[in-house]
Amino acid sequence: MSMRLVCLTSALALTTGFAQADQSFNRIASFPVVKNMAEGEDTTRESSPEIIDVTADGMTLVYTDSPLGALGLIDISNAAKPAPKGNIALPGEPTSVAVIGAIAYVGVNTSESYTQPSGRLMAFDTATGAEVGACDIGGQPDSLAKSKDGAFLSVAIENERDEDLNDGVIPQLPAGNLVMVNTTDGGLDCASMKMVDLTGLAEIAGSDPEPEYVSINGLGETVITLQENNHMVVVSKEGDVLNHFSAGAVDLNGIDATDERGAMIFTESQKGRLREPDAVTWIDDTHFATANEGDYNGGSRGWTIFNKDGTVVYDSGVEFEHAIIQIGHYPDKRSDAKGVEPESVTFGEFDGTPYVFVGAERASVVGVYDVTDPANPVLTQLLPSGTGPEGYVTIPERGLLVSANEKDLIEDGGARAHVMLFEQQNAPAVYPHLTSEGMDELTGWGAISGMVADSDGMIYAVNDSFYGFQPSIFKIDPSQTPARIIDVIRIHRANGDAAQKLDLEGITLDGNGGFYVASEGRTERAIPHAIYHVTKDGLIKTNKGEITIPPALMNVEKRFGFEGITKVGDTLWMAVQREWKDDPKNLVKLVSYNIETKEWGAVHYPKAEPDTGWVGLSEITAHGDYVYIIERDNQNDHRAVTKKIYRVALSEMVPAPLGGELPVVNKEEVRDLLPDLKSTGGYVLDKVEGLAILEDGTAWVSTDNDGVDDSSGETMFWSFKVE
């Protein structure tokens, strides 16, 4: 079966709410850092790129890997095809790195305990891996920064608190400070070390400053965030405190501040929320930007530009978070804490335009802001950064932005940790593929599973159990770029309450303006495998609205239930994800239910046998003389094997009675989705869940972002033509 690619939806081209730009940043490559392990090493160990920098020639990335106790190196001479250069073993935990020329300077935590902190500043030749210098810096290092001329380094000595002691409340001595060390030609001048006392400055626990992050401007001035103290300090290159001030607080309105188990309701407020900034970067010699991640007492969910005299020049308020909500990256499980959690902030000037890149750790997004006017930054793009972005580096001379994403999900069977590369191009922005921007009400979305196309060209999609307290049907206009969610229908019971505890995995039209939706059950949680008949307004019809599976299926059911539903005449067909108790290995049921006769039946579908993990079905859609079925494994990134669409002729879809031998249908491969899933430069996403086919044969495919929980939050939504 030949297919013709129509488009892999480019997005955010000239959408309302985003700046119009001649150039866009688009991802061109992803590098799984596990590939830096040497042959024979145990690749099941956690590996995590955190802080990242680049050699002066722009050809080698250097990142800290705390779990491995190493510096990792990546060859980016061909930026679209990053290659491993291995790891340099360290005598402790690396906390930050800065590269001057080809020498990598790294802070190494060697602390015995919270009360006996220690650390070293070390220098390594990235070409040979050889150690070329080391200084005892008297405490536990966090961030370090290099001066513009490479003459000296500033190191934030955090001496972090014990979060299990007194609920993490400070003061907890010993206090942190700032260390400044001159560099030499390829090494360190330890004798030049200056230790800058930062005690007595902050209103909050002034006796225990905990420096978090540093940045150095063109004048050699170091700005330091004292995150837990909610304070900022500016120090001269001579080591004198030039200014210090509170980072302040903001009032937040229109946020979701409650963890209510899977519902996004943006009607709440937080007053006087401390910024508690993490990362900081100079924009010019007068202004710097902070990412206001927060700690126990704060986190303003945004970012701020300060004048070094302490004046707030700009604060994003809730706008950054709202933009992230619209592209489906809102981490709902963080609602009661710090929302999207901005943690990283980086500056770079590209072709004369100054940009600030704001990384939201929990949302796995980086916001691209034009800061030509520091008082009025303009959000130009939101990029899918990878899972848990921690550090960024810009390489303007090559038009590159690089993110280090620390979350390694190996224990959960998820994606490995990646470094991602973005290139500024004379091209439209590729991401996002789907947005709710433009709706009258701020509408969050995520965990898109089943889909169905209507005759008017619209697509309807459901969310799954991640949003079990807010089951929804989203109306999507795929004719726009990016595709737009233009309406949302909340599924509810007759009393008006949300129909909780549904795991919606499929949707089809009922032919009368309403829908049938399939819910995957969990019997041990009293959640039934069922079909629900829903009106156009989202009401589950009384009595006849719930169709539960018959005893012949209940007796053999497992939790891996209906993963799609489609309607052919008077018959509903549901794809069961994996084998149930009575299924032979690698044969799964396509279950039928006749709406008129109430009869149940099934056929068997032969799925692929996996080498690793499992393979199952995730969607079924009728079009023309066939039903189209998504078959996928549960593997991410470079380990993914099976992500395919097959079709079965309707003439073979003749159900047999349940409980006996079922006919086995023949399948025909329609499309291997792996090239599509790799086409945006990211790693392969495992959950290809939705398929809708328009009357003209345009097929739209979507991925499920797992509600941005232990996931990159990325949703792909693209089309191709069925011929």
C-alpha positions as CSV (number, residue, x, y, z in Angstrom):
1,M,0.0,0.0,0.0
2,S,1.7,3.3,-1.1
3,M,1.1,6.4,0.9
4,R,1.8,10.1,0.1
5,L,2.9,12.4,2.9
6,V,0.7,15.5,2.8
7,C,2.4,17.5,5.6
8,L,4.0,17.1,8.9
9,T,2.2,19.9,10.5
10,S,4.4,23.0,10.8
11,A,3.3,25.2,13.6
12,L,3.3,28.6,15.2
13,A,4.0,30.1,11.8
14,L,2.2,33.4,12.2
15,T,-0.3,32.6,15.0
16,T,-2.0,35.2,17.1
17,G,-0.2,35.7,20.4
18,F,3.3,34.9,19.0
19,A,5.7,37.2,17.3
20,Q,5.9,37.1,13.5
21,A,9.5,36.3,12.6
22,D,11.5,35.8,9.4
23,Q,13.5,33.0,11.2
24,S,12.6,30.2,13.5
25,F,14.4,27.8,15.8
26,N,13.7,24.2,14.8
27,R,15.0,21.0,16.4
28,I,17.5,19.2,14.1
29,A,18.8,16.4,16.3
30,S,18.6,14.5,19.6
31,F,21.5,12.6,21.3
32,P,20.8,10.0,23.9
33,V,23.7,10.4,26.4
34,V,23.7,6.7,27.2
35,K,25.6,6.4,23.9
36,N,28.6,8.0,25.6
37,M,29.1,4.9,27.7
38,A,32.0,2.8,26.6
39,E,31.5,-0.6,25.1
40,G,30.8,-3.2,27.8
41,E,29.6,-0.6,30.3
42,D,26.3,-1.2,32.1
43,T,23.9,0.9,30.1
44,T,21.0,0.3,32.5
45,R,22.6,2.8,34.9
46,E,21.1,6.2,35.1
47,S,22.8,8.9,33.0
48,S,21.8,12.5,33.1
49,P,23.1,15.6,31.2
50,E,22.5,18.7,33.4
51,I,24.7,21.8,32.8
52,I,26.2,22.1,29.3
53,D,28.7,24.3,27.5
54,V,30.7,24.2,24.3
55,T,34.3,24.5,23.2
56,A,35.4,27.8,21.6
57,D,35.3,26.3,18.1
58,G,31.7,25.4,18.6
59,M,32.3,21.7,17.7
60,T,32.3,19.8,21.0
61,L,29.5,19.9,23.7
62,V,30.6,19.3,27.3
63,Y,28.0,18.4,29.9
64,T,27.9,17.3,33.6
65,D,26.5,13.9,34.3
66,S,25.9,13.7,38.1
67,P,24.7,10.0,38.3
68,L,27.8,8.8,36.5
69,G,30.2,11.2,38.2
70,A,31.5,12.3,34.8
71,L,31.8,14.9,32.1
72,G,30.2,13.9,28.8
73,L,31.5,15.1,25.4
74,I,29.5,15.2,22.1
75,D,30.9,15.8,18.7
76,I,28.7,18.3,16.9
77,S,30.9,19.0,13.9
78,N,27.8,17.8,12.0
79,A,25.1,19.3,14.2
80,A,22.4,17.2,12.6
81,K,24.3,14.1,13.5
82,P,25.8,14.4,16.9
83,A,28.3,11.7,17.8
84,P,29.6,10.3,21.1
85,K,33.0,11.4,22.3
86,G,32.9,9.5,25.6
87,N,33.0,10.4,29.3
88,I,35.7,11.8,31.6
89,A,35.5,10.3,35.1
90,L,35.6,12.7,38.0
91,P,36.4,12.3,41.7
92,G,32.9,13.3,42.8
93,E,29.6,14.7,41.6
94,P,29.9,17.4,38.9
95,T,27.6,20.3,39.5
96,S,28.4,22.8,36.7
97,V,30.8,23.3,33.8
98,A,32.1,26.2,31.8
99,V,34.5,25.9,28.8
100,I,37.2,28.4,27.9
101,G,38.9,27.5,24.7
102,A,39.2,23.7,24.8
103,I,39.5,23.6,28.6
104,A,36.5,22.5,30.6
105,Y,36.2,23.9,34.1
106,V,34.0,21.9,36.4
107,G,32.7,22.2,39.9
108,V,33.0,18.9,41.8
109,N,31.1,18.2,45.0
110,T,33.2,16.0,47.3
111,S,31.1,16.7,50.5
112,E,31.1,14.2,53.3
113,S,27.8,15.5,54.6
114,Y,25.6,18.6,54.7
115,T,27.5,19.9,57.7
116,Q,30.9,19.1,56.3
117,P,30.7,20.4,52.7
118,S,33.7,20.4,50.4
119,G,34.4,20.7,46.7
120,R,37.0,21.3,44.0
121,L,37.2,23.4,40.9
122,M,38.9,21.2,38.3
123,A,40.2,21.8,34.7
124,F,40.3,19.2,31.9
125,D,41.6,19.3,28.4
126,T,38.6,18.2,26.3
127,A,40.9,17.0,23.5
128,T,42.7,14.5,25.7
129,G,40.6,14.1,28.8
130,A,43.7,15.0,30.9
131,E,43.3,16.9,34.2
132,V,45.3,20.2,33.9
133,G,44.4,21.9,37.2
134,A,42.5,21.7,40.4
135,C,41.7,24.0,43.4
136,D,40.1,23.3,46.7
137,I,37.2,25.8,46.9
138,G,36.3,25.1,50.5
139,G,32.7,24.1,50.1
140,Q,30.0,22.5,47.9
141,P,29.8,24.1,44.5
142,D,26.7,24.7,42.5
143,S,26.8,27.0,39.5
144,L,30.0,28.4,37.9
145,A,30.4,31.0,35.2
146,K,33.2,32.3,33.0
147,S,34.0,36.0,32.4
148,K,33.6,37.2,28.8
149,D,37.4,37.4,28.3
150,G,38.0,34.0,30.0
151,A,40.2,35.6,32.6
152,F,38.4,34.3,35.7
153,L,35.6,32.1,37.0
154,S,32.9,32.7,39.6
155,V,31.6,29.7,41.6
156,A,28.5,29.7,43.7
157,I,29.3,27.8,46.9
158,E,25.9,26.7,48.0
159,N,26.6,24.4,50.9
160,E,23.0,23.2,50.4
161,R,20.7,22.5,53.2
162,D,19.4,19.1,54.3
163,E,15.8,19.0,53.1
164,D,14.9,16.3,55.6
165,L,16.1,18.5,58.6
166,N,13.5,20.8,60.0
167,D,11.5,20.4,56.8
168,G,14.3,22.0,54.9
169,V,13.9,25.4,56.6
170,I,17.0,27.6,56.7
171,P,19.2,28.7,58.3
172,Q,21.3,25.5,58.3
173,L,25.0,26.3,58.6
174,P,27.6,26.4,57.2
175,A,26.8,29.4,55.1
176,G,27.5,29.5,51.4
177,N,29.6,32.1,49.6
178,L,31.0,33.2,46.2
179,V,34.5,32.0,45.1
180,M,36.4,33.8,42.3
181,V,39.4,32.2,40.6
182,N,41.7,33.4,37.9
183,T,42.4,31.1,35.0
184,T,45.8,30.6,33.3
185,D,46.7,29.6,29.8
186,G,45.0,26.2,30.0
187,G,44.7,25.9,33.8
188,L,43.9,27.6,37.1
189,D,45.6,30.1,39.4
190,C,44.5,28.8,42.8
191,A,46.6,31.4,44.6
192,S,44.3,34.1,43.1
193,M,41.2,32.7,44.8
194,K,38.9,35.3,46.4
195,M,36.1,34.3,48.8
196,V,33.2,36.8,48.9
197,D,31.2,36.8,52.1
198,L,27.4,37.0,51.3
199,T,26.1,36.7,54.9
200,G,24.0,39.5,56.4
201,L,22.5,40.6,53.1
202,A,19.2,38.8,52.7
203,E,16.1,39.4,54.9
204,I,15.3,35.7,54.8
205,A,17.9,33.7,56.7
206,G,20.7,36.2,56.2
207,S,23.1,34.1,58.2
208,D,22.8,31.3,55.7
209,P,23.1,32.5,52.1
210,E,22.7,29.6,49.7
211,P,24.0,30.8,46.3
212,E,22.4,29.0,43.5
213,Y,23.5,30.4,40.2
214,V,26.0,32.9,38.8
215,S,26.5,34.9,35.6
216,I,29.1,37.4,34.6
217,N,28.6,40.5,32.4
218,G,31.0,42.4,30.1
219,L,32.1,44.5,33.0
220,G,33.2,41.5,34.9
221,E,30.3,41.9,37.4
222,T,28.9,38.7,38.8
223,V,25.2,38.4,39.6
224,I,24.3,35.7,42.1
225,T,20.9,34.2,43.0
226,L,20.3,33.3,46.6
227,Q,17.3,31.1,45.8
228,E,16.2,30.0,49.2
229,N,16.9,33.5,50.5
230,N,14.9,35.1,47.7
231,H,17.7,37.5,47.2
232,M,20.0,38.9,44.4
233,V,23.6,40.1,44.8
234,V,25.9,41.9,42.3
235,V,29.6,41.6,42.9
236,S,32.5,43.4,41.1
237,K,35.3,41.6,39.4
238,E,37.4,42.7,42.4
239,G,35.1,40.8,44.7
240,D,33.2,43.8,46.2
241,V,29.4,43.6,46.8
242,L,28.1,46.4,44.6
243,N,24.4,45.9,45.3
244,H,21.9,43.4,46.7
245,F,18.2,43.3,46.9
246,S,15.2,41.1,47.5
247,A,14.0,39.2,44.4
248,G,10.5,40.2,45.5
249,A,7.1,38.6,45.1
250,V,4.2,38.6,42.6
251,D,0.4,38.1,42.7
252,L,-0.7,35.3,40.4
253,N,-4.2,35.1,39.0
254,G,-5.7,32.6,36.5
255,I,-3.7,29.6,37.6
256,D,-4.5,26.0,38.7
257,A,-3.1,25.9,42.2
258,T,-4.8,22.7,43.4
259,D,-3.8,19.1,42.9
260,E,-7.2,17.7,42.2
261,R,-6.2,14.5,40.4
262,G,-6.4,15.2,36.7
263,A,-8.4,18.4,36.0
264,M,-7.1,21.7,34.7
265,I,-9.0,24.5,36.2
266,F,-7.4,27.9,35.8
267,T,-9.5,30.0,38.1
268,E,-7.3,30.2,41.2
269,S,-4.9,32.7,42.6
270,Q,-1.7,32.9,44.7
271,K,-0.9,36.2,46.4
272,G,2.5,37.4,47.3
273,R,4.3,34.5,45.8
274,L,8.0,34.7,46.3
275,R,10.0,34.5,43.1
276,E,12.9,32.5,44.6
277,P,14.9,32.5,41.3
278,D,17.1,29.7,40.2
279,A,19.1,30.5,37.0
280,V,20.2,34.0,36.1
281,T,21.8,35.4,32.9
282,W,23.0,38.9,31.9
283,I,21.3,40.3,28.9
284,D,23.6,43.3,28.7
285,D,25.8,45.1,31.3
286,T,22.8,46.6,33.0
287,H,20.0,44.0,32.8
288,F,19.8,40.4,33.8
289,A,17.0,37.8,33.7
290,T,16.0,35.2,36.3
291,A,14.0,31.9,36.1
292,N,11.7,31.9,39.1
293,E,11.6,28.2,39.8
294,G,10.9,28.6,43.5
295,D,11.5,26.5,46.6
296,Y,9.2,25.6,49.4
297,N,7.9,29.0,49.9
298,G,7.7,30.3,46.4
299,G,8.0,30.0,42.6
300,S,6.2,32.5,40.5
301,R,5.8,30.2,37.5
302,G,7.5,32.8,35.3
303,W,10.6,34.9,34.7
304,T,11.8,38.4,35.4
305,I,14.2,41.0,34.0
306,F,15.9,43.2,36.6
307,N,18.0,46.3,36.3
308,K,21.1,45.7,38.4
309,D,20.0,48.6,40.6
310,G,17.2,46.3,41.8
311,T,14.4,47.7,39.7
312,V,12.0,45.2,38.1
313,V,12.0,46.0,34.4
314,Y,9.7,43.2,33.3
315,D,7.9,40.2,34.8
316,S,6.1,37.6,32.8
317,G,3.5,37.0,35.4
318,V,1.3,34.1,34.2
319,E,1.7,34.8,30.5
320,F,4.6,32.3,30.1
321,E,2.6,29.5,31.8
322,H,-0.6,30.4,29.9
323,A,1.3,30.0,26.6
324,I,2.6,26.6,27.7
325,I,-0.9,25.5,28.7
326,Q,-2.2,26.2,25.2
327,I,0.3,23.9,23.6
328,G,-0.6,21.0,25.9
329,H,2.6,21.0,28.0
330,Y,1.0,22.0,31.4
331,P,2.2,19.5,34.1
332,D,-1.1,19.2,36.0
333,K,0.4,17.1,38.8
334,R,2.5,20.2,39.7
335,S,-0.6,22.4,40.0
336,D,-0.3,22.8,43.8
337,A,3.4,23.5,43.7
338,K,5.3,25.5,41.1
339,G,3.3,24.9,37.9
340,V,5.6,24.8,34.8
341,E,8.6,25.4,37.0
342,P,10.9,27.8,35.1
343,E,14.4,26.7,36.1
344,S,16.8,27.7,33.3
345,V,17.4,31.0,31.6
346,T,20.1,31.6,28.9
347,F,21.0,34.5,26.7
348,G,22.2,34.6,23.1
349,E,22.3,37.1,20.2
350,F,21.5,35.7,16.8
351,D,22.0,37.8,13.7
352,G,21.8,41.0,15.8
353,T,18.6,40.0,17.7
354,P,19.0,39.4,21.5
355,Y,17.1,36.4,22.8
356,V,16.4,35.0,26.2
357,F,15.7,31.3,26.4
358,V,13.5,30.3,29.4
359,G,13.4,26.6,30.2
360,A,10.4,25.2,32.1
361,E,11.7,22.0,33.7
362,R,8.4,20.3,34.5
363,A,6.7,21.4,31.2
364,S,9.8,20.3,29.2
365,V,9.6,23.5,27.1
366,V,11.9,26.4,26.3
367,G,10.4,29.8,25.5
368,V,12.2,31.9,23.0
369,Y,11.9,35.7,23.8
370,D,13.1,38.6,21.7
371,V,14.5,41.0,24.3
372,T,15.4,43.9,22.0
373,D,13.4,46.0,24.4
374,P,14.1,44.5,27.9
375,A,11.0,46.2,29.2
376,N,8.8,44.5,26.6
377,P,10.1,41.0,25.7
378,V,8.2,39.2,22.9
379,L,7.5,35.5,23.0
380,T,8.4,34.3,19.5
381,Q,8.3,30.5,20.0
382,L,7.9,27.6,22.4
383,L,10.2,24.6,21.6
384,P,9.9,21.0,22.8
385,S,13.1,20.8,24.9
386,G,13.1,17.2,26.0
387,T,12.3,15.7,29.4
388,G,13.4,17.8,32.3
389,P,15.5,20.5,30.7
390,E,18.2,21.7,33.1
391,G,20.8,23.6,31.1
392,Y,21.2,25.4,27.8
393,V,24.0,26.8,25.7
394,T,23.8,29.0,22.6
395,I,26.2,28.8,19.7
396,P,25.2,31.9,17.7
397,E,28.0,31.7,15.2
398,R,26.5,28.4,14.1
399,G,22.9,29.4,14.7
400,L,22.5,26.7,17.3
401,L,20.7,26.4,20.6
402,V,21.3,23.2,22.7
403,S,19.4,21.8,25.7
404,A,20.5,19.3,28.2
405,N,17.6,17.3,29.6
406,E,18.4,15.6,32.8
407,K,15.4,13.2,33.2
408,D,16.4,9.6,32.6
409,L,13.3,7.5,32.7
410,I,15.0,4.1,32.4
411,E,13.4,2.8,35.7
412,D,10.0,3.5,34.4
413,G,10.7,2.1,30.9
414,G,10.5,5.5,29.4
415,A,12.8,7.6,27.3
416,R,16.5,7.9,28.1
417,A,18.0,11.3,28.9
418,H,18.9,13.4,25.8
419,V,20.8,16.4,24.6
420,M,18.8,18.3,21.9
421,L,20.0,20.6,19.2
422,F,18.0,23.4,17.6
423,E,18.9,25.5,14.6
424,Q,17.8,28.9,13.5
425,Q,16.4,28.6,10.1
426,N,14.7,30.6,7.4
427,A,11.7,28.4,7.7
428,P,8.4,28.3,9.6
429,A,8.4,26.9,13.1
430,V,7.7,23.2,13.2
431,Y,6.4,23.1,16.8
432,P,3.7,23.0,18.2
433,H,1.6,20.8,16.1
434,L,-1.6,21.5,18.1
435,T,-2.7,24.4,20.2
436,S,-5.8,25.8,21.9
437,E,-4.6,29.4,21.4
438,G,-7.4,31.6,20.3
439,M,-10.2,30.0,22.4
440,D,-12.3,32.4,24.4
441,E,-11.4,30.5,27.6
442,L,-7.9,29.4,28.6
443,T,-8.1,25.6,27.8
444,G,-5.5,23.1,28.8
445,W,-5.3,19.7,27.2
446,G,-3.1,16.7,27.0
447,A,-3.1,12.9,26.9
448,I,-4.9,12.8,23.5
449,S,-5.9,9.2,22.8
450,G,-8.6,8.3,20.3
451,M,-9.8,10.4,17.4
452,V,-12.5,10.5,14.8
453,A,-13.1,12.7,11.7
454,D,-16.4,14.4,10.9
455,S,-17.8,15.0,7.4
456,D,-17.1,18.8,7.8
457,G,-13.4,18.3,8.1
458,M,-13.3,18.6,11.9
459,I,-11.6,16.1,14.2
460,Y,-12.8,15.1,17.6
461,A,-10.3,13.7,20.2
462,V,-10.6,12.4,23.7
463,N,-8.2,12.5,26.7
464,D,-7.4,9.5,28.7
465,S,-7.5,8.6,32.4
466,F,-4.7,11.1,33.3
467,Y,-7.5,13.6,33.3
468,G,-9.9,11.3,35.0
469,F,-11.7,14.2,36.8
470,Q,-12.1,16.1,33.6
471,P,-13.0,13.7,30.7
472,S,-13.2,15.7,27.6
473,I,-13.9,15.7,23.8
474,F,-11.7,18.3,22.0
475,K,-12.9,19.6,18.6
476,I,-9.9,20.2,16.3
477,D,-9.7,22.2,13.1
478,P,-6.8,20.6,11.2
479,S,-6.9,23.0,8.3
480,Q,-5.0,25.6,10.3
481,T,-1.3,25.6,11.0
482,P,-0.8,24.7,13.8
483,A,-4.0,22.7,14.1
484,R,-6.4,24.4,16.5
485,I,-8.5,23.1,19.3
486,I,-11.6,25.3,18.8
487,D,-14.0,23.8,21.3
488,V,-14.1,21.4,24.3
489,I,-17.0,19.2,25.4
490,R,-16.8,18.1,29.0
491,I,-18.3,14.6,29.5
492,H,-20.8,14.6,32.4
493,R,-23.6,12.7,34.1
494,A,-27.2,13.8,34.4
495,N,-26.5,15.7,37.6
496,G,-24.0,17.8,35.8
497,D,-20.9,16.3,37.5
498,A,-18.0,15.3,35.5
499,A,-18.1,11.6,34.6
500,Q,-15.1,10.7,36.7
501,K,-12.9,7.6,36.4
502,L,-13.2,7.1,32.7
503,D,-10.2,6.1,30.7
504,L,-11.2,7.3,27.3
505,E,-9.2,5.6,24.6
506,G,-11.5,5.8,21.6
507,I,-14.2,7.9,20.0
508,T,-16.6,7.6,17.0
509,L,-19.6,9.5,15.7
510,D,-23.1,8.1,16.4
511,G,-24.5,9.6,13.2
512,N,-26.9,11.9,15.0
513,G,-24.6,14.5,16.3
514,G,-23.4,12.6,19.3
515,F,-20.6,10.1,20.1
516,Y,-19.7,6.7,21.3
517,V,-16.6,6.6,23.4
518,A,-14.7,3.6,24.6
519,S,-13.3,3.4,28.1
520,E,-10.5,1.1,29.1
521,G,-11.3,-0.7,32.4
522,R,-9.4,-1.5,35.5
523,T,-11.6,-4.1,37.3
524,E,-9.4,-4.0,40.5
525,R,-10.2,-0.3,40.7
526,A,-14.0,-0.8,40.0
527,I,-13.6,0.9,36.6
528,P,-15.5,-1.1,34.0
529,H,-14.6,-1.9,30.4
530,A,-17.4,0.0,28.7
531,I,-18.8,2.0,25.8
532,Y,-20.6,5.2,26.6
533,H,-23.2,7.0,24.4
534,V,-22.6,10.7,24.7
535,T,-24.7,13.6,23.4
536,K,-23.3,16.5,21.4
537,D,-23.2,18.4,24.7
538,G,-21.3,15.7,26.6
539,L,-24.1,14.1,28.6
540,I,-23.9,10.4,29.0
541,K,-27.4,9.2,28.2
542,T,-29.3,7.8,31.1
543,N,-29.7,4.0,31.3
544,K,-28.9,3.3,27.7
545,G,-25.8,5.5,27.8
546,E,-23.5,2.9,29.4
547,I,-22.8,-0.4,27.6
548,T,-20.7,-2.7,29.7
549,I,-19.0,-5.8,28.4
550,P,-20.9,-9.2,28.6
551,P,-19.9,-12.0,30.9
552,A,-18.1,-13.9,28.1
553,L,-15.6,-11.0,28.0
554,M,-15.7,-10.2,31.7
555,N,-14.5,-13.7,32.5
556,V,-11.4,-13.3,30.4
557,E,-10.7,-9.6,30.7
558,K,-7.4,-8.0,31.6
559,R,-6.6,-4.3,32.3
560,F,-5.4,-3.9,28.7
561,G,-8.8,-3.2,27.2
562,F,-10.4,-1.1,24.5
563,E,-8.0,1.2,22.7
564,G,-10.2,2.6,20.0
565,I,-13.7,2.4,18.6
566,T,-15.2,2.9,15.2
567,K,-18.7,2.5,13.7
568,V,-19.6,0.5,10.6
569,G,-23.3,0.5,9.9
570,D,-25.0,-0.6,13.1
571,T,-21.9,-2.2,14.5
572,L,-19.3,-0.8,16.8
573,W,-15.8,-2.3,16.6
574,M,-13.4,-2.0,19.4
575,A,-9.7,-2.8,19.3
576,V,-8.4,-4.6,22.5
577,Q,-4.9,-3.5,23.2
578,R,-3.3,-6.8,24.2
579,E,-4.1,-10.5,24.7
580,W,-6.8,-11.4,27.2
581,K,-6.9,-14.7,29.1
582,D,-8.4,-16.7,26.3
583,D,-6.3,-15.3,23.5
584,P,-3.4,-17.2,21.9
585,K,-0.1,-15.5,22.0
586,N,0.1,-12.4,19.7
587,L,-3.6,-12.7,18.7
588,V,-5.8,-9.9,20.1
589,K,-9.5,-9.3,19.7
590,L,-11.3,-6.9,17.6
591,V,-14.7,-6.9,19.5
592,S,-18.0,-6.1,17.8
593,Y,-21.2,-4.8,19.3
594,N,-24.4,-4.4,17.3
595,I,-26.3,-1.4,18.4
596,E,-29.7,-2.7,17.2
597,T,-29.5,-6.4,18.1
598,K,-27.2,-5.9,21.2
599,E,-25.1,-8.9,20.1
600,W,-21.4,-9.2,20.9
601,G,-18.8,-10.9,18.8
602,A,-15.1,-10.7,17.8
603,V,-12.4,-11.6,15.3
604,H,-8.7,-12.2,16.0
605,Y,-6.1,-9.8,14.8
606,P,-2.4,-11.0,14.5
607,K,0.0,-8.5,16.0
608,A,3.7,-8.4,15.9
609,E,5.8,-10.3,18.4
610,P,8.2,-7.9,20.2
611,D,11.9,-8.6,21.0
612,T,11.6,-6.2,23.9
613,G,8.6,-5.0,25.9
614,W,5.2,-5.5,24.4
615,V,3.3,-4.7,21.2
616,G,-0.4,-3.8,21.3
617,L,-3.2,-2.0,19.4
618,S,-4.0,1.6,20.1
619,E,-6.6,2.7,17.6
620,I,-9.2,1.5,15.0
621,T,-10.8,3.7,12.4
622,A,-13.1,2.8,9.5
623,H,-12.6,4.4,6.1
624,G,-13.9,3.2,2.8
625,D,-13.7,-0.6,2.5
626,Y,-11.2,-1.0,5.4
627,V,-10.6,-0.5,9.1
628,Y,-7.2,1.0,9.8
629,I,-5.4,-0.1,13.0
630,I,-2.4,1.4,14.8
631,E,0.0,-1.2,16.1
632,R,2.8,-0.1,18.4
633,D,5.4,-1.2,20.9
634,N,6.0,0.4,24.2
635,Q,9.6,1.5,23.3
636,N,10.9,5.0,23.1
637,D,13.7,6.7,21.3
638,H,16.4,4.6,19.6
639,R,14.9,1.4,21.0
640,A,11.5,1.8,19.2
641,V,10.8,-0.9,16.6
642,T,7.0,-1.1,15.8
643,K,5.0,2.0,15.1
644,K,2.8,1.1,12.2
645,I,-0.6,1.5,10.6
646,Y,-2.3,-1.6,9.1
647,R,-5.6,-2.1,7.4
648,V,-8.1,-5.0,7.4
649,A,-10.7,-5.3,4.7
650,L,-14.3,-4.9,6.0
651,S,-15.2,-8.1,4.1
652,E,-13.1,-10.0,6.6
653,M,-14.7,-8.3,9.6
654,V,-17.3,-11.0,10.2
655,P,-17.6,-11.5,13.9
656,A,-17.9,-14.9,15.5
657,P,-19.7,-15.5,18.8
658,L,-17.7,-15.0,21.9
659,G,-16.3,-18.0,23.8
660,G,-15.5,-20.1,20.8
661,E,-12.8,-20.1,18.1
662,L,-12.5,-16.7,16.4
663,P,-11.6,-16.1,12.7
664,V,-8.1,-14.5,12.2
665,V,-8.2,-11.6,9.8
666,N,-5.5,-10.7,7.4
667,K,-3.7,-7.4,7.8
668,E,-1.9,-5.2,5.2
669,E,0.8,-2.7,6.2
670,V,-0.2,0.9,5.3
671,R,2.6,3.0,6.8
672,D,5.6,2.7,9.0
673,L,5.4,5.7,11.3
674,L,9.0,5.6,12.5
675,P,10.3,8.0,9.8
676,D,7.4,10.4,10.7
677,L,8.2,10.2,14.4
678,K,11.9,11.0,13.7
679,S,11.2,13.8,11.3
680,T,11.1,16.6,13.8
681,G,14.6,15.8,15.2
682,G,13.4,14.4,18.5
683,Y,13.5,11.0,19.9
684,V,10.7,8.5,18.9
685,L,7.7,8.9,21.1
686,D,6.2,5.6,22.2
687,K,2.5,6.4,22.4
688,V,1.0,6.7,18.9
689,E,-2.6,6.7,20.0
690,G,-5.0,8.6,17.6
691,L,-6.0,8.1,14.0
692,A,-8.7,10.0,12.1
693,I,-9.3,9.8,8.4
694,L,-11.2,12.6,6.5
695,E,-13.5,11.8,3.7
696,D,-10.9,12.8,1.1
697,G,-8.5,10.2,2.5
698,T,-6.3,12.5,4.6
699,A,-5.3,10.6,7.7
700,W,-4.3,12.5,10.8
701,V,-2.2,10.8,13.5
702,S,-1.5,11.9,17.1
703,T,0.6,10.9,20.0
704,D,-0.4,10.8,23.7
705,N,1.9,13.0,25.9
706,D,0.9,11.2,29.2
707,G,-0.3,14.4,30.7
708,V,3.3,15.7,30.9
709,D,4.0,13.3,33.8
710,D,7.4,11.6,33.4
711,S,7.1,12.6,29.7
712,S,8.5,15.3,27.5
713,G,4.9,16.6,27.1
714,E,5.4,16.6,23.3
715,T,2.4,15.9,21.1
716,M,2.9,15.1,17.5
717,F,-0.1,15.7,15.2
718,W,0.5,15.1,11.5
719,S,-1.2,13.9,8.3
720,F,-0.7,11.8,5.2
721,K,-2.9,10.7,2.4
722,V,-4.5,7.3,2.0
723,E,-4.6,6.5,-1.7
